[in-house]
Amino acid sequence: MSAIPPVRISALLLALALGGCSSVRLIDIDSKPAGASIYVNGEKKGTTRGKVRIDFKSAGRVMVQIVKARYKPVFQYWTLEEIPDEDAKKLFVLEPD
């Protein structure tokens, strides 16, 4: 029986460490009505409907805010555990102001 070379073991461990536990999520954010601004931790990331990439490693919890003129703003706090899927979808329903 032959031993596995140390280089191969290191590469395998690195692949396992990086593969299954990514802290980055690509989230498809939509709103009713559409065309609202998407903010993550106060930084504008786009408009609905849009995909936003969030890295939870730098901030364990993020604040997502959806803003549209003449509508009440909506915000939520998210953690990595609350967004389990790599390609998650979130819908925000805005109320008139």
Secondary structure, 3 states (H helix, E strand, C coil): CCCCCHHHHHHHHHHHHHHCCCCEEEEEEEEECCCCEEEECCEEEEECCEEEEEECCCCCEEEEEEECCCECCEEEEEEHHHCCCCEEEEEEECCEC
